[in-house]
Amino acid sequence: MKKKLLLLIVFVVNKLVFSQVTLTNGDHTIEITGAVSTYFNKRFLKENELNKRKDRFNLRDAQIQIEGRYKRTVEYELQIDFSDLGQAATGVIDPENPGIMDAYVRYKGLHVVDITFGYTKLPYSRSSLVPFIYTPYWQRAEIVRGDIFSRRDVGVSLGKTFWRQRAHIVAGVYNGLGELSLRGDNDPSGTLEYVGRAEVAYPSRFRYRDIDDRITPVPIVAVGINGRYADKRQPLANRTLPAGAGGEYGVKVIDGIKYVYGFDVAFQWMGFSAQYEFHFYRATPRDSNNFMLLGLPKWQTGGFYQGGGMYGQINYFAKPLKSIFSLRYEELMLNDLLPGKMVRFGGAYAFQLNSWKSMLKVQYWLIDREDPLDELSWKSQVRVGWQYLFQ
């Protein structure tokens, strides 16, 4: 019995390392895939800056993904990134790589609407919904990385796809703490966050992909609108949000009311593709002495501050060269009460050794302007690495 079990383990591991594993009994199908990616990061520092700890190799991904289907009524997914589980255990969670990536079940048996419950990506922002492995970049634009608004959370959503898969509407209710919901508690307010997205594509379905690797013969466009709302005003007896809830900039989750809305446009044709996103937020802190109000009188601030940003990206897939070329422009304003905004230029190149399964990726950032609330020690950065998928 032990020998048979050992042989089974060896078989599964061998299959996982070199290809996708598919198990089925007719009605029930399970697929197991995975990904490993690593890169070297180099920062070009400002004059008199000496801290070079970001000049290092990094294991970005060590993922395993289990996707299952039962007949046509139930779908589920479990995706774990082992490279980030250790960091997440310390309480420091990277919103782009939180350790547990997905753990949800979707029920499609009602036909009128699909129900998804568990921990997964929120229905907000096309860029956030595009899998990292299908882009030439090592990092998303700053506005959609997960420090302005959360990318994942625990909750329930209702969605429906129609018009021959050209249109999709989804809305849900979640804890509102984003990736920190993995700790198992809500904040002292006990209130939830409401998120919704609607999108339409023409003349056919538009996948969540940045690159036109299918060399689409007819121009295709997709447009989406997003919105979210949370009232996280803390009770007087306990005024603190969980540590880290505010994200890198202190605006991700606030002790107060926060609205976020935005729209996105995507285009593909003959290997060319482009994306544009704009997002805006309005935050009203419960405490009129909140540091983000800069000590200004209420008659001047209205008791709130606003922020947001955008990014635009153009790409070209040169299939004969097995190459992807991309350029990106991005802006971010953290607080409209303080003049100034971040401006970055950048680009990426990817060479496909074996389609998306094995790919070399290079990304470059150039800081043109800094947001006054986020002064940096570096002027530019380059990241070079390799991505390998087990599928």
C-alpha positions in Angstrom: 0.0 0.0 0.0 2.8 2.4 0.9 4.6 1.7 -2.4 1.4 2.4 -4.4 0.9 5.7 -2.5 4.5 6.7 -3.2 4.2 5.9 -6.9 1.0 8.0 -7.0 2.8 11.0 -5.3 5.7 10.7 -7.7 3.3 10.5 -10.7 1.4 13.6 -9.6 4.5 15.6 -8.8 6.1 14.6 -12.1 3.0 15.7 -14.0 2.8 19.0 -12.1 6.4 19.9 -12.8 6.2 19.3 -16.5 2.5 19.8 -17.5 -1.0 20.4 -16.3 -2.7 17.6 -14.3 -6.3 16.9 -15.2 -8.4 14.4 -13.1 -12.0 13.6 -14.1 -14.7 11.0 -13.4 -17.1 12.4 -16.0 -19.2 14.8 -14.0 -16.4 16.2 -11.9 -13.1 17.6 -13.3 -10.1 19.0 -11.5 -7.2 20.7 -13.1 -3.9 21.4 -11.3 -1.5 24.0 -12.6 1.3 26.1 -11.2 3.8 28.9 -11.8 7.3 30.0 -10.7 8.8 33.4 -11.5 11.9 35.1 -10.2 13.6 38.4 -11.1 16.6 40.7 -10.3 15.7 44.3 -9.3 18.0 47.2 -9.6 17.2 50.8 -8.4 19.1 53.9 -9.4 19.1 56.0 -6.3 19.1 59.8 -5.9 22.3 61.6 -5.0 23.4 60.9 -1.4 21.0 57.9 -1.0 22.9 54.8 0.1 20.3 52.2 1.0 20.6 49.5 -1.7 18.5 46.8 -0.1 16.2 46.7 -3.2 19.0 45.6 -5.4 18.3 42.0 -5.0 16.9 38.7 -6.5 13.3 38.0 -5.5 11.1 34.9 -5.8 7.9 36.5 -7.0 5.8 33.4 -7.6 5.7 29.8 -6.4 2.1 29.1 -7.1 -0.2 26.1 -7.3 -3.7 26.5 -8.7 -6.5 24.0 -8.4 -9.6 24.6 -10.5 -12.6 22.3 -10.4 -16.0 21.9 -12.1 -19.0 19.8 -11.2 -21.3 19.4 -14.2 -22.3 22.9 -15.3 -23.5 24.1 -11.9 -20.4 24.4 -9.7 -17.0 25.9 -10.2 -14.3 26.4 -7.6 -10.7 27.5 -7.3 -7.9 27.4 -4.8 -4.7 29.3 -5.7 -1.8 29.6 -3.2 1.5 31.4 -3.6 4.0 29.8 -1.3 6.6 32.5 -1.8 4.3 35.0 0.0 2.8 32.8 2.7 5.7 33.4 5.1 5.5 37.2 4.7 1.7 37.1 5.2 2.2 35.2 8.5 4.1 38.2 9.9 1.1 40.5 9.2 2.7 42.2 6.2 0.6 41.4 3.2 1.5 42.4 -0.4 -1.8 43.3 -2.1 -0.4 42.0 -5.4 0.8 38.7 -3.9 -1.1 38.1 -0.7 -0.1 34.4 -0.3 -3.6 33.0 -0.7 -4.7 34.3 -4.1 -8.1 32.6 -4.5 -10.3 30.3 -2.4 -13.9 30.5 -3.7 -16.9 28.5 -5.0 -19.2 29.7 -7.8 -22.7 28.2 -8.1 -24.3 28.6 -11.6 -27.3 26.3 -11.2 -29.8 29.2 -10.8 -29.3 30.3 -14.4 -30.7 33.8 -13.6 -27.6 34.7 -11.7 -24.3 33.2 -10.6 -23.4 33.2 -6.9 -19.7 33.4 -5.9 -18.7 33.1 -2.2 -15.3 33.0 -0.5 -12.1 34.9 -1.0 -11.3 36.2 -4.5 -10.6 39.2 -6.7 -13.1 42.0 -6.3 -15.1 43.0 -9.3 -13.4 46.3 -9.7 -10.8 47.5 -12.3 -10.0 45.5 -15.5 -6.3 45.7 -14.8 -6.8 44.1 -11.4 -8.7 41.2 -13.0 -6.1 40.4 -15.6 -3.8 37.6 -14.4 -0.3 38.7 -13.8 1.1 35.8 -15.9 -0.5 37.2 -19.0 1.3 40.5 -19.0 4.9 41.5 -19.9 5.1 43.5 -16.6 6.4 42.5 -13.2 4.2 45.0 -11.5 0.8 46.7 -12.1 0.4 50.5 -12.4 0.5 52.2 -8.9 -3.2 53.2 -9.0 -4.3 49.6 -9.4 -1.7 47.7 -7.3 -3.8 47.4 -4.2 -2.7 50.3 -1.9 -5.4 52.8 -3.1 -8.2 50.2 -3.0 -8.1 46.5 -2.1 -8.0 43.9 -4.9 -9.2 40.8 -3.0 -11.6 40.2 0.0 -13.9 37.7 1.6 -17.6 38.0 0.7 -20.5 37.1 -1.7 -21.2 38.4 -5.2 -23.9 38.0 -7.7 -23.1 38.1 -11.4 -24.6 37.5 -14.8 -23.1 37.3 -18.3 -25.4 37.9 -21.3 -25.5 39.1 -24.9 -23.4 36.2 -26.1 -20.8 36.8 -23.4 -20.3 40.4 -24.6 -21.8 42.0 -21.4 -21.3 41.2 -17.7 -22.7 42.7 -14.5 -21.5 41.8 -11.0 -22.1 43.2 -7.6 -21.1 42.0 -4.1 -20.7 42.7 -0.4 -17.4 42.1 1.4 -15.7 42.6 4.7 -14.1 45.8 3.4 -10.6 45.0 4.9 -9.3 43.6 1.7 -6.5 41.1 2.1 -6.5 41.6 5.9 -9.8 39.7 5.9 -7.7 36.5 5.8 -7.0 37.1 9.5 -10.6 36.1 10.2 -12.0 39.2 11.8 -13.8 42.4 10.6 -12.8 45.8 12.1 -14.6 47.1 15.2 -17.3 48.9 13.1 -18.5 45.6 11.7 -19.7 47.3 8.6 -19.2 46.0 5.1 -18.0 47.2 1.7 -20.2 47.2 -1.4 -18.6 46.8 -4.9 -20.0 46.6 -8.4 -18.8 46.5 -12.0 -20.5 46.5 -15.4 -18.8 46.0 -18.7 -19.6 45.5 -22.3 -17.5 44.5 -25.4 -18.1 44.8 -29.1 -18.3 43.1 -31.6 -17.4 39.9 -29.6 -16.4 38.7 -26.2 -13.2 40.3 -24.7 -11.0 38.2 -22.4 -9.2 39.6 -19.4 -5.9 39.8 -21.3 -3.7 42.8 -22.0 -2.0 41.4 -25.0 -3.6 40.5 -28.4 -1.8 37.1 -28.7 -4.6 35.8 -31.0 -3.9 38.5 -33.6 -7.6 39.6 -33.6 -8.6 40.3 -37.3 -11.5 42.6 -36.4 -11.0 45.6 -33.9 -12.6 44.8 -30.6 -13.3 47.2 -27.7 -14.4 46.7 -24.1 -15.7 49.4 -21.7 -16.2 49.0 -18.0 -17.5 51.1 -15.1 -16.8 50.4 -11.4 -17.9 51.6 -8.0 -17.5 50.8 -4.3 -18.6 52.2 -1.0 -17.6 51.6 2.6 -18.5 53.3 5.9 -15.8 52.2 8.4 -16.3 54.8 11.1 -15.0 53.3 14.3 -17.1 53.1 17.5 -16.0 55.5 20.2 -15.0 52.7 22.5 -12.5 51.4 20.0 -11.3 53.8 17.3 -8.5 51.8 15.6 -8.6 49.9 12.4 -6.4 46.8 12.2 -2.7 47.5 11.7 -1.9 47.8 8.0 -5.5 48.4 6.9 -4.6 51.8 5.4 -2.1 50.3 3.0 1.2 52.0 2.0 -0.4 55.4 1.7 -2.9 55.3 4.5 -5.9 55.7 2.2 -6.9 52.1 1.3 -9.2 51.7 4.3 -10.0 54.8 6.4 -11.8 55.4 9.7 -14.6 57.1 7.9 -16.6 57.0 4.7 -14.9 56.3 1.4 -16.4 56.3 -2.1 -14.3 55.0 -5.1 -15.4 54.9 -8.7 -13.7 54.6 -12.1 -13.9 53.4 -15.7 -11.7 51.5 -18.1 -11.3 51.0 -21.8 -9.5 48.2 -23.6 -8.7 47.6 -27.3 -7.2 44.8 -29.4 -6.6 44.4 -33.2 -3.9 42.6 -35.2 -1.5 42.2 -32.4 -1.9 45.8 -31.2 -3.7 46.5 -27.8 -4.2 49.3 -25.4 -5.7 49.9 -22.0 -6.7 53.1 -20.1 -8.1 53.3 -16.6 -9.2 56.2 -14.4 -10.1 56.0 -10.7 -11.3 58.6 -8.2 -11.9 58.4 -4.5 -13.5 60.7 -1.9 -12.6 60.1 1.8 -14.4 61.6 4.7 -12.6 60.8 8.0 -14.6 60.5 11.2 -12.0 62.6 13.1 -11.9 66.2 11.9 -8.3 66.2 13.1 -7.2 63.4 10.7 -3.7 64.1 9.4 -4.9 63.9 5.8 -7.0 67.0 6.3 -3.7 68.8 7.0 -5.1 70.8 9.9 -7.2 73.0 7.6 -10.6 74.3 8.8 -13.8 72.5 7.8 -15.1 75.4 5.8 -12.2 74.9 3.5 -12.0 71.1 3.3 -15.7 70.3 3.7 -14.5 67.6 6.0 -13.1 65.4 3.2 -10.2 65.0 0.8 -10.1 63.5 -2.7 -7.6 61.6 -4.8 -7.1 59.2 -7.6 -5.2 58.6 -10.8 -5.0 57.0 -14.1 -2.7 54.9 -16.4 -2.5 54.4 -20.1 -0.7 51.5 -21.8 -0.1 50.5 -25.4 1.2 47.1 -26.5 2.3 45.2 -29.6 2.7 41.4 -29.9 5.2 40.6 -32.7 4.4 36.9 -33.1 7.2 36.1 -35.6 9.7 37.5 -33.1 8.0 35.9 -30.1 8.1 39.3 -28.5 5.8 41.7 -26.6 6.6 45.4 -26.5 4.7 47.8 -24.1 4.8 51.4 -23.0 3.0 52.8 -19.9 2.2 56.3 -18.5 0.7 56.7 -15.1 -0.4 59.4 -12.6 -1.4 59.3 -8.9 -2.7 62.0 -6.6 -3.1 61.0 -3.0 -4.7 64.2 -1.6 -6.1 67.1 -3.5 -5.6 69.4 -0.4 -1.9 69.1 -1.1 -0.8 70.3 -4.6 1.2 67.8 -6.6 1.0 64.3 -8.1 3.1 61.4 -9.0 4.0 60.9 -12.7 5.8 57.8 -14.0 6.9 56.6 -17.4 7.8 53.0 -18.1 7.7 50.1 -20.4 8.2 46.3 -20.6 9.6 43.7 -23.0 8.9 40.0 -23.0 10.4 37.2 -25.0 8.4 34.0 -25.3 10.6 31.0 -25.1 7.5 28.8 -25.2 4.4 31.0 -25.5 3.2 32.2 -22.0 4.6 29.0 -20.4 8.2 30.1 -20.5 9.0 33.8 -20.9 11.7 36.3 -20.1 10.4 39.7 -18.9 12.0 43.1 -18.5 10.3 46.2 -16.9 11.6 49.7 -16.5 10.3 52.6 -14.4 11.2 56.3 -14.7 10.0 58.7 -11.9 9.2 62.0 -13.6 7.4 63.6 -10.5 6.7 62.5 -7.0 3.6 62.9 -4.9 4.4 65.2 -2.0 3.1 62.5 0.4 5.3 59.8 -1.0 8.9 61.0 -1.4 11.2 58.3 -2.9 14.9 57.5 -2.6 15.2 56.4 -6.2 14.9 57.9 -9.7 14.4 54.8 -11.9 14.3 51.1 -11.6 14.7 48.0 -13.8 13.5 44.5 -13.2 14.6 41.4 -15.2 13.4 37.8 -14.7 11.9 34.6 -15.9 8.4 33.2 -15.7 7.6 29.5 -16.0 4.1 28.0 -16.0 3.2 24.4 -15.3 0.3 23.9 -17.6 
